[in-house]
Amino acid sequence: MAALRLSSSCVDSNNPQSSKFKFLSTFAPESSFRTNWTRLLFFRTSVSSSTRRKLCIRNVASDRQKELKEPVNGEVVDNFDSFLPDSASIAASIKYHSEFTPSFSPEGFGLSKAYYATAESVRDMLIINWNATYEYYEKMNVKQAYYLSMEFLQGRALLNAIGNLELSGIYADALRVLGCNLEEVARQESDAALGNGGLGRLASCFLDSLATLNYPAWGYGLRYKYGLFKQLITKDGQEEVAENWLEMGNPWEIARHDISYPVKFYGEVISGADGSKQWVGGENITAVAYDVPIPGYKTKTTVNLRLWSTKVAPEQFNLSSFNVGDHANAYAAIKKAEKICYVLYPGDESLEGKTLRLKQQYTLCSASLQDIVARFERRSGEAVDWESFPEKVAVQMNDTHPTLCIPELIRILMDVKGLTWKEAWGITRRTVAYTNHTVLPEALEKWSFPLMQELLPRHVQIIEMIDEELIHSIIAKYGTKDLELLQQKLKQMRVLENFELPDSVMELLVNSAESAVAVAVDLSEEAEILDEEPLPGNEGDDTENESIAKKIDVSFKVDPKHPKMIRMANLSVVGGYAVNGVAEIHSEIVRTEVFSDFYELWPEKFQNKTNGVTPRRWIRFCNPDLSKIITKWTGTEHWVTDTEKLATLRQFADSEHLQSMWKEAKRINKLKVVSFLKEKTGYLVSPDAMFDVQVKRIHEYKRQLLNILGIVYRYKQMKEMTREEREAKFVPRVCIFGGKAFATYVQAKRIVKFITDVGATVNNDPVIGDLLKVVFVPDYNVSVAEVLIPGSDLSQHISTAGMEASGTSNMKFAMNGCILIGTLDGANVEIREEVGEDNFFLFGARAHEIAGLRKERAQGKFVPDPRFEEVKAFIRSGVFGSNNYEELVGSLEGNEGYGRADYFLVGKDFPSYIECQDRVDEAYRDQKRWTKMSILNTSGSYKFSSDRTIHEYARDIWKISPLLPS
């Protein structure tokens, strides 16, 4: 445990005249003074100004017996290892914060007030380790990794923080003394609205692992005031309202008003006489840092998540306009700056929406890189060696959102630090790495060239230079003889899409072609001298010379009907030194399909780093009953940081004793789910039913539609049977959905509406009763997942094969002993290999078949299964209400056209899916077999810890080593 201890000689608590402690008598028991907790709080103010002291923070877990109190260079060193907080001192700390750092009126001590005071008391301890961590990093001048992500889906922090500090029991006791229950207090915390899906949750798991494994690293993101949105489920389906997580402040963050950076938009680029560039004018805002400490498990290492908020100087408020009643104009600049950090992923259907998104991305990149560069310079001292920058800094871009890091770092190095293009480009290409998270074409970001040119004129110039460098690299690889091949490569690989060739490239191609003609002419003349037939095609050489440029120009002609775009994924590959996918099958698709041309050019760049999740949050803290069982049967708690020890459970999978304990833990968790669903949805479900769960972002490729169509088919069959037939064929099920549809994603919102309509019908059908329930949980987030996942029996990961990069919820479910049904997609492939084929319900087409199946559909060769046609007819009969589902059902019909032709192959996989569900029912009836499968899923999930993933990033990409502050 990273406990803190302070020598009792630090302060004189027995001095009744000490004003530093008088106020404590109103709430702190006398015994609390003896615990030294209050001494820790007031240590700095209590020490005589004539006495110089240093704080020495050490790790009790690794060295509990040492007691140090000795002079160091003539200064007294107080060893905090001697201080172990107890419940009385914790209670005193909580009371102190309720009185002296209040967010509430002094009357009473309600749950909300208790939460904020408790969080602030925990933060006190985090700050000490946090400061020690980074003072040590500064001193050692270590290489540090920086993880840039538009999302960090943190979840609640309180229980995770005290769990990592190993203070859960002490805090529970302290709050009990104060008349509160820890779990009730923890529920007052809002989930931090900084993310939406797997991208953000992965980033948060990575921060937890980085701290736990003692790697020097920071996270960088944006501080969204209103998050993505809070999801409401009404009679009309999904409705969106703004998140309110910051309404009462965030006790975990510290505003760093002294750390801010200018961020510019628009303006113009001025060239100096020496060729230097200066970006001037335009719109200027300020990015201000807010820091959130991220503690490691059983270690003092506490890493930082730095979030940027945006503002302008008070002078930008136009007081003259305000006083004449033009209020909108008065605060226009303020609102323009602040709205950059209002909402995660603002709608981008409009030009204003696209502009705002681009501003967000650039703000993240610019502020973060300015901060990173400033830290590098500070640690370097007077002699700054920019060539050593990649030896001290690794920047990881989490998907394409932070791609502007590449031109921004070049801009800083060239325009601010005075480096040449060659130097800046070389440094950048050794500093930045890129993680790809998608194979969906629409998710491989492209930005309008005119928009970016207007908003970021200097960066467009730099991107044009990068594009030119790339073209020359391609020509160096493939030559200029085969213009058709070259044209094909450039079309696929260029950063700039639908652009003319740069002058330097045109000149190279023309010169190369003229040289080839000259050689041919010489050979022809030589043949004539030897009385041989002239080489064919050399007649009229002068004419051919004249048409070379025209011919090349035609070969690389721009299509005026298509827009000019900047391809961010291509820019990420070109500008980064490493590119990784996030599951073995995904990385193979990245190499052979998405970036196949780049892989041919730079095979050494490409790697696989299968995603992982932190076992602290996703087993140890959210599933304490199962955790105790795992500890008992593995014989150690080390599985929390060394998940390979979970494999030990395999040898006991047939044990009746283990299975009995396992089932009891599952039932406890299911009862929690029952209470939760009743509270959130009003539906009362039976804990004896199978809990069948699909919780993730709503998207057509994730195929929640396939799931609900399978449920409709199940319901239809039930309605056509007698009671005895139903009970003989079907296992009782509670089908649980959760997830947000993006606000402008119409089809996804139709799916949400349809699920809720099916639930309203099925759940109120007295004939069906508890045999089938359908529940949509509103506003799915990390805290909801922490309840649902431990209590789940079956989890659905049924995306169209080849379309899910990895997934991480599949890993969380498997860790908690939930059996998966799914396709061979993303991490499902590796999970199935580890848990065993017999312990994974597999169905559906394979990734290599998808293109052929779509081609067959386009040719009209697809013949739908009769059961699929029955389901569509049943829906259209009106059994689920008066809502018109024609657009939804119609998307599964036809052979071509936008929104038609079943692009995600729901109809193709439907028969395989429902037959697989029959196998699920059969397995669940045999509870001994099912429980064994559950145990084997947990034991087989050892590979999917984010600790393992981070070790691989650190070793293979970032080249950093663990470093524990001394």
Residue pairs with C-beta under 8 A, 6 or more apart in sequence:
1 60
1 61
1 165
1 166
1 167
1 298
2 59
2 60
2 61
2 129
2 164
2 165
2 166
2 295
2 296
2 298
2 299
2 300
3 60
3 61
3 81
3 83
3 84
3 85
3 165
3 166
4 40
4 57
4 80
4 83
4 85
4 125
4 128
4 129
5 36
5 60
5 79
5 80
5 81
5 82
5 83
5 84
6 36
6 39
6 40
6 43
6 78
6 80
6 82
6 83
7 69
7 78
7 79
7 82
8 36
8 39
8 82
9 69
9 78
10 36
10 39
10 43
10 46
10 47
10 78
11 18
11 20
11 21
11 39
11 42
11 43
11 46
11 47
12 18
12 46
13 21
13 33
13 34
13 38
13 39
15 21
18 46
20 42
20 45
20 46
21 33
21 38
21 42
23 99
24 32
24 33
24 38
24 92
24 96
27 92
27 95
27 96
27 99
28 38
28 91
28 92
28 95
28 96
29 88
29 92
31 88
32 38
32 88
32 89
32 91
32 92
33 39
35 85
35 86
35 88
35 89
36 83
36 89
37 83
37 85
37 86
37 88
37 89
37 90
37 92
37 93
38 89
38 92
38 93
38 96
39 46
40 80
40 83
40 124
41 93
41 96
41 124
43 55
43 78
47 53
51 76
52 75
52 76
53 75
53 76
53 77
53 78
54 72
54 75
54 76
54 77
54 78
55 78
55 80
55 128
55 132
56 68
56 77
56 78
56 79
56 80
57 80
57 128
57 129
57 132
57 300
57 965
58 66
58 68
58 79
58 80
58 81
58 300
58 966
59 299
59 300
59 964
60 81
60 84
61 166
61 298
61 299
63 81
64 81
66 79
66 81
67 79
67 81
67 82
68 77
68 79
68 81
69 76
69 77
69 78
69 79
70 77
71 77
80 128
85 93
85 125
85 167
85 170
86 170
87 170
87 171
87 173
87 174
87 177
88 174
88 177
90 121
90 167
90 170
90 171
90 173
90 174
91 174
91 175
91 177
91 178
93 121
93 124
94 114
94 117
94 118
94 121
94 174
94 175
94 178
95 117
95 178
96 121
97 116
97 117
97 118
97 120
97 121
98 104
98 109
98 113
98 114
98 116
98 117
99 106
101 117
101 120
102 113
103 113
103 116
103 248
103 249
103 251
104 110
104 112
104 113
104 116
109 178
109 179
109 180
111 180
111 184
111 185
111 187
111 188
112 188
112 248
114 175
114 178
114 180
114 185
114 188
115 158
115 185
115 186
115 188
115 189
116 248
116 249
116 251
118 158
118 171
118 175
118 185
119 157
119 158
119 189
119 251
119 252
120 251
122 158
122 161
122 162
122 165
122 167
122 171
123 251
123 252
123 293
125 165
125 167
126 161
126 165
126 293
126 295
126 302
127 254
127 293
129 293
129 295
129 300
129 301
129 302
130 293
130 302
130 304
132 300
132 965
133 300
133 301
133 302
133 303
133 965
134 304
135 965
136 963
136 965
136 966
137 144
137 216
137 963
137 965
138 378
138 379
140 963
141 379
141 380
141 392
142 216
142 392
142 960
142 963
143 216
143 391
143 392
143 393
143 394
143 958
143 959
143 960
144 216
144 217
144 218
144 375
144 392
144 393
144 394
144 960
145 210
145 215
145 216
145 217
145 218
145 394
145 395
145 396
145 953
145 954
145 958
145 960
146 217
146 218
146 219
146 220
146 368
146 372
146 393
146 394
146 395
146 396
147 203
147 206
147 207
147 210
147 217
147 218
147 219
147 220
147 396
147 398
148 219
148 220
148 221
148 364
148 365
148 368
148 395
148 396
148 397
148 398
148 402
148 405
149 199
149 200
149 203
149 219
149 220
149 221
149 398
149 399
149 401
149 402
150 199
150 200
150 221
150 222
150 344
150 345
150 360
150 361
150 364
150 398
150 399
150 401
150 402
151 194
151 195
151 196
151 197
151 199
151 200
151 203
151 221
151 344
151 398
152 192
152 194
152 195
152 200
152 203
152 204
152 207
152 219
152 221
152 305
153 192
153 194
153 195
153 196
153 197
153 200
153 201
153 203
153 204
153 781
153 782
154 191
154 192
154 194
154 195
154 204
154 292
154 305
154 782
155 191
155 192
155 204
155 617
155 781
155 782
155 783
155 785
155 786
156 186
156 189
156 190
156 191
156 782
156 783
157 189
157 192
157 252
157 292
158 185
158 186
158 189
159 168
159 182
159 186
159 621
160 208
160 616
160 617
160 621
161 295
162 168
162 171
163 297
163 616
163 620
163 621
164 208
164 211
164 212
164 295
164 296
164 297
164 298
164 616
165 295
166 298
168 182
171 182
172 181
172 182
175 181
175 182
175 185
176 182
190 243
190 244
190 245
191 245
191 781
191 782
191 783
192 245
192 250
192 252
193 224
193 226
193 227
193 228
193 243
193 245
193 246
193 344
194 200
194 221
194 222
194 223
194 224
194 227
194 307
194 344
195 201
195 203
195 204
195 228
195 344
196 228
196 344
196 345
196 697
196 740
197 696
197 697
198 437
198 611
198 696
198 697
198 806
198 807
198 808
198 809
199 398
199 399
199 437
201 613
201 782
201 808
202 398
202 582
202 611
202 613
202 808
202 946
203 219
203 221
203 398
205 612
205 613
205 614
205 617
205 808
205 946
206 219
206 946
206 949
206 950
206 953
207 217
207 219
207 294
207 303
207 305
208 294
208 296
208 297
208 614
208 616
208 617
208 946
209 612
209 614
209 945
209 946
209 947
209 949
209 950
210 217
210 294
210 296
210 303
210 950
211 294
211 295
211 296
211 297
211 299
211 301
211 302
211 303
212 296
212 297
212 298
212 299
212 301
212 614
212 616
212 641
212 947
213 296
213 947
213 950
213 951
213 954
213 962
214 296
214 299
214 301
214 962
214 963
214 964
215 950
215 954
215 960
215 961
215 962
215 963
216 960
216 963
217 303
217 958
217 960
218 303
218 304
218 305
218 306
219 294
219 303
219 304
219 305
219 306
220 305
220 306
220 307
220 308
220 364
220 367
220 368
220 371
221 305
221 306
221 307
221 308
221 364
222 307
222 308
222 309
222 340
222 341
222 344
222 360
222 363
222 364
223 253
223 290
223 307
223 308
223 309
223 341
224 243
224 341
224 342
224 343
224 344
225 246
225 338
225 341
225 342
225 343
226 242
226 243
226 244
226 342
226 343
227 242
227 243
227 245
227 343
227 344
228 243
228 343
228 344
228 345
228 740
229 240
229 241
229 242
229 243
229 343
229 740
229 743
230 240
230 241
230 242
230 243
230 244
230 779
231 238
231 239
231 240
231 740
231 778
231 779
231 780
232 238
232 239
232 240
232 241
232 778
232 779
233 239
233 752
233 756
233 776
233 778
236 753
237 749
237 750
237 752
237 753
237 756
238 740
238 741
238 749
238 752
238 753
240 743
242 343
252 292
252 293
253 290
253 291
253 292
253 307
254 290
254 291
254 292
255 288
255 289
255 290
256 288
256 289
256 290
256 291
257 288
259 288
259 289
259 371
260 286
260 287
260 288
260 289
261 286
261 287
261 366
261 367
261 370
261 371
262 284
262 285
262 286
262 287
263 284
263 285
263 286
263 287
263 310
263 362
263 363
263 366
263 367
264 279
264 282
264 283
264 284
264 285
265 282
265 283
265 284
265 285
265 359
265 362
265 455
265 456
266 281
266 282
266 283
266 454
266 455
266 457
267 279
267 280
267 281
267 282
267 283
267 457
268 279
268 280
268 281
268 282
268 457
269 277
269 278
269 279
269 280
269 457
269 458
269 461
270 277
270 278
270 279
270 280
271 277
271 278
272 278
276 414
276 415
276 418
277 414
277 415
277 458
277 461
278 415
279 411
279 415
279 457
279 458
283 336
284 312
285 310
285 311
285 312
285 336
285 337
285 340
285 363
286 310
286 311
286 312
286 313
286 337
287 308
287 309
287 310
287 363
287 366
287 367
288 308
288 309
288 310
288 311
289 306
289 307
289 308
289 367
289 371
290 306
290 307
290 308
290 309
291 304
291 305
291 306
291 307
292 304
292 305
292 306
292 307
293 302
293 303
293 304
293 305
294 302
294 303
294 304
294 305
295 301
295 302
296 302
296 303
297 616
297 640
297 641
298 641
299 964
300 964
300 965
301 964
301 965
306 368
306 371
308 341
308 363
308 364
308 367
308 368
309 341
310 337
310 338
310 340
310 341
310 363
311 334
311 337
311 338
312 333
312 334
312 336
312 337
316 333
316 334
316 337
317 330
317 331
317 333
317 334
318 326
318 329
318 330
318 331
318 332
318 333
319 330
321 327
321 329
321 330
322 330
322 331
339 356
340 356
340 359
340 360
340 363
341 360
341 363
345 357
345 742
346 353
346 356
346 357
346 360
347 353
347 743
347 744
348 354
348 356
348 357
349 744
351 451
354 447
354 448
354 451
355 451
355 455
358 447
358 451
358 452
358 455
358 456
359 455
361 401
361 402
361 403
361 404
362 404
362 408
362 455
362 456
362 459
364 401
364 402
365 402
365 403
365 404
365 405
365 408
366 404
366 408
368 402
368 405
369 395
369 405
369 408
369 409
369 412
370 412
372 393
372 395
373 412
373 417
376 384
376 389
376 392
376 393
377 384
379 392
380 388
386 413
386 417
386 419
386 423
386 427
387 423
387 427
389 427
389 431
390 427
390 430
390 431
393 431
394 431
394 433
394 957
394 958
394 959
394 960
395 405
395 409
395 431
395 432
395 433
396 433
396 434
396 435
396 953
396 957
396 958
397 403
397 405
397 432
397 433
397 434
397 435
397 572
397 576
398 435
398 437
399 435
399 436
399 437
399 438
400 434
400 436
400 444
400 445
400 568
400 569
400 572
401 445
403 434
403 445
403 568
403 569
403 571
403 572
403 575
404 456
404 459
405 432
406 428
406 432
406 466
406 571
406 572
406 575
406 576
407 456
407 459
407 462
407 463
407 466
407 571
407 575
408 459
409 424
409 427
409 428
409 431
409 432
410 421
410 424
410 425
410 428
410 462
411 458
411 459
411 462
413 419
413 423
413 424
413 427
413 428
414 420
414 421
414 424
415 458
419 427
421 465
425 465
425 466
425 469
428 575
429 575
429 576
429 577
430 577
431 577
432 575
432 576
432 577
433 576
433 577
433 578
433 579
433 580
433 957
433 958
434 572
434 573
434 576
434 578
434 579
434 580
435 579
435 580
435 582
435 609
436 569
436 572
436 579
436 580
436 581
436 582
436 586
436 590
436 594
436 595
436 805
437 443
437 582
437 805
437 806
438 444
438 805
439 586
439 589
439 590
439 593
439 594
439 802
439 803
439 805
440 701
440 803
444 567
444 568
444 569
444 594
445 567
445 568
445 569
446 497
446 565
446 566
446 567
446 568
447 565
447 566
447 568
448 563
448 564
448 565
448 566
449 460
449 496
449 499
449 563
449 564
449 565
449 566
450 564
452 459
452 460
452 463
452 566
453 460
460 566
463 495
463 496
463 566
463 571
464 496
464 502
466 495
466 571
466 574
466 575
467 494
467 495
467 496
467 499
467 502
468 502
468 504
468 505
469 574
470 493
470 494
470 495
470 574
471 490
471 494
471 501
471 502
471 505
472 504
472 505
472 508
473 601
474 486
474 489
474 490
474 493
474 601
475 486
475 505
475 508
477 601
478 485
478 486
478 489
479 486
480 486
480 508
480 509
480 512
480 513
481 516
483 509
483 552
483 555
484 555
487 555
487 556
489 597
490 501
490 556
492 597
493 570
493 597
493 598
493 601
494 567
494 570
495 566
495 567
495 570
495 571
495 574
496 564
496 565
496 566
496 567
497 564
497 565
497 566
497 567
498 558
498 559
498 562
498 563
498 564
498 565
499 558
499 564
500 556
500 558
501 509
501 556
506 549
506 552
506 553
509 552
510 548
510 549
510 552
513 548
513 551
513 552
514 545
514 548
517 541
517 544
517 545
517 548
520 535
520 537
520 538
520 541
521 538
521 541
523 535
523 538
524 534
524 535
524 538
524 541
527 533
527 534
527 535
528 534
569 594
569 595
570 598
572 579
573 579
573 595
573 598
573 602
573 605
574 598
576 605
577 605
578 605
578 607
578 956
578 957
579 590
579 595
579 598
579 605
579 606
579 607
580 587
580 606
580 607
580 608
580 609
580 957
581 587
581 588
581 589
581 590
581 591
581 606
581 607
581 608
581 609
581 805
581 806
582 608
582 609
582 610
582 611
582 805
582 806
582 827
583 608
583 610
583 611
583 805
583 806
583 807
583 826
583 827
583 829
583 830
584 608
584 610
584 829
584 830
585 802
585 824
585 825
585 826
585 829
585 847
586 608
586 804
586 805
586 806
586 826
587 606
587 607
587 608
589 802
589 847
590 599
590 606
591 599
591 606
592 599
595 606
598 605
599 605
599 606
607 956
607 957
609 949
609 952
609 953
609 956
609 957
610 806
610 827
610 830
610 943
610 944
610 949
611 806
611 807
611 808
611 811
611 827
611 944
611 946
611 949
612 808
612 811
612 944
612 945
612 946
612 947
612 948
612 949
612 950
613 808
613 811
613 812
613 815
613 944
613 945
613 946
614 945
614 946
614 947
615 639
615 640
615 641
615 643
615 815
615 945
615 947
616 640
617 786
618 789
618 811
618 812
618 815
618 816
619 626
619 627
619 630
619 640
619 815
619 816
620 627
620 640
621 786
622 786
622 787
622 789
622 790
623 665
623 669
623 789
623 790
623 816
625 664
625 665
625 668
625 669
626 662
626 665
626 666
626 669
626 790
626 816
626 817
626 938
627 640
629 658
629 661
629 662
629 665
630 639
630 646
630 649
630 938
631 637
631 639
632 661
633 648
633 649
633 652
633 658
634 645
634 646
634 648
634 649
635 648
636 645
638 645
639 645
639 646
641 947
643 941
643 942
643 943
643 944
643 945
643 947
643 948
644 942
645 942
646 938
646 939
646 940
646 941
646 942
647 939
647 940
647 942
648 939
649 658
649 935
649 936
649 938
649 939
650 935
650 936
650 939
650 940
652 658
652 935
653 932
653 935
653 936
653 939
654 932
658 935
659 928
659 931
659 932
659 935
662 817
662 931
662 934
662 935
663 927
663 931
666 791
666 793
666 817
666 934
667 687
669 790
669 791
670 687
670 691
670 791
671 687
671 791
672 787
672 790
672 791
673 687
673 691
673 736
673 787
673 788
673 791
673 792
674 684
674 685
674 686
674 687
676 784
676 787
676 788
677 683
677 684
677 685
677 734
677 736
677 775
677 777
678 684
680 777
680 778
681 775
681 776
681 777
681 778
683 759
683 763
683 773
683 775
685 734
685 770
685 773
685 775
686 732
686 734
686 770
688 732
688 770
689 731
689 732
689 733
689 734
689 770
689 773
690 731
690 732
690 733
690 734
690 793
690 794
690 920
690 924
691 733
691 734
691 736
691 791
691 792
691 793
691 794
692 733
692 734
692 735
692 736
692 792
692 793
692 794
692 795
692 796
693 736
693 737
693 738
693 788
693 789
693 792
693 794
693 795
693 796
693 813
693 818
694 704
694 707
694 735
694 736
694 737
694 738
694 739
694 795
694 796
694 797
694 798
695 736
695 737
695 738
695 739
695 777
695 780
695 784
695 785
695 788
695 809
696 702
696 738
696 739
696 807
696 809
697 739
697 740
697 741
698 704
698 739
698 740
698 741
698 742
698 745
698 748
698 749
698 751
698 752
699 741
699 745
699 748
700 747
700 748
700 751
700 891
700 903
700 904
701 799
701 800
701 803
701 804
701 904
702 798
702 799
702 804
703 798
703 799
703 800
703 904
703 906
703 909
704 737
704 739
704 751
704 755
705 751
705 754
705 888
705 906
706 798
706 906
706 909
706 910
706 913
707 735
707 737
707 796
707 798
708 737
708 751
708 754
708 755
708 758
708 774
709 868
709 871
709 906
709 910
710 910
710 913
710 914
710 917
711 735
711 758
711 762
711 772
711 774
712 758
712 871
712 874
712 875
712 880
713 867
713 870
713 871
713 914
714 730
714 733
714 772
714 914
714 917
715 758
715 762
715 768
715 772
716 870
716 871
716 874
717 729
717 730
718 726
718 730
718 767
718 768
718 771
718 772
719 767
719 768
721 729
726 768
726 771
727 771
729 921
730 771
730 772
730 921
731 920
731 921
731 924
731 925
732 770
732 771
732 772
733 771
733 772
733 773
734 773
734 775
735 772
735 773
735 774
735 775
736 775
736 776
736 777
736 788
736 792
737 755
737 774
737 775
737 776
737 777
738 776
738 777
738 778
738 780
738 784
738 788
739 780
740 779
740 780
741 748
741 749
741 751
741 752
742 748
747 887
747 888
747 891
747 899
750 885
750 887
750 888
751 888
752 776
753 883
754 880
754 883
754 885
754 888
755 774
755 776
756 776
757 880
757 881
757 883
758 774
758 880
759 773
759 774
759 775
759 776
760 880
760 881
761 879
761 880
761 881
762 768
762 772
762 773
762 774
763 773
763 774
763 775
777 784
777 788
785 809
785 812
789 795
789 809
789 812
789 813
789 816
789 818
790 816
792 813
792 816
792 818
793 818
793 819
793 924
793 930
794 818
794 819
794 820
794 821
794 841
794 920
794 924
795 809
795 810
795 813
795 818
795 819
795 820
795 821
796 820
796 821
796 822
797 804
797 807
797 809
797 810
797 820
797 821
797 822
797 823
797 825
797 826
797 828
798 821
798 822
798 823
798 843
798 844
798 909
798 913
799 807
799 822
799 823
799 825
799 826
800 823
800 825
800 844
800 845
800 850
800 904
800 905
800 909
801 823
801 824
801 825
801 844
801 845
801 846
801 847
801 849
801 850
802 825
802 847
802 848
802 850
803 825
803 904
804 825
804 826
804 828
805 826
806 826
806 827
807 825
807 826
807 827
807 828
808 827
810 820
810 822
810 826
810 827
810 828
810 831
811 827
811 831
811 941
811 944
813 820
814 820
814 831
814 835
814 937
814 938
814 940
814 941
814 944
815 937
815 938
815 941
815 944
816 938
817 934
817 935
817 937
817 938
818 934
818 937
819 839
819 840
819 841
819 920
819 923
819 930
819 933
819 934
819 937
820 828
820 831
820 832
820 840
820 841
820 937
821 840
821 841
821 842
821 843
821 916
821 917
821 920
822 828
822 840
822 841
822 842
822 843
823 842
823 843
823 844
823 845
823 909
824 832
824 842
824 844
824 846
824 847
825 847
827 944
828 840
830 943
830 944
831 840
831 940
831 941
831 944
832 840
832 842
834 940
834 941
834 942
834 943
834 944
835 936
835 937
835 939
835 940
835 941
836 936
836 940
838 933
839 933
839 936
839 937
839 940
841 916
841 919
841 920
841 923
842 916
843 909
843 912
843 913
843 915
843 916
844 909
844 912
844 913
845 853
845 905
845 908
845 909
845 912
850 905
853 862
853 905
853 908
854 901
854 903
854 905
856 862
857 895
857 901
857 902
857 908
858 895
858 896
858 901
859 895
860 895
862 895
862 907
862 908
864 907
865 907
865 910
865 911
867 910
867 911
867 914
868 907
868 910
868 911
871 910
872 889
872 892
872 893
875 885
875 889
876 885
876 886
876 889
887 899
890 899
890 900
891 899
891 900
891 902
892 902
892 906
892 907
893 900
893 901
893 902
894 900
894 901
895 901
902 908
923 929
923 930
923 933
924 930
954 960
954 961
954 962
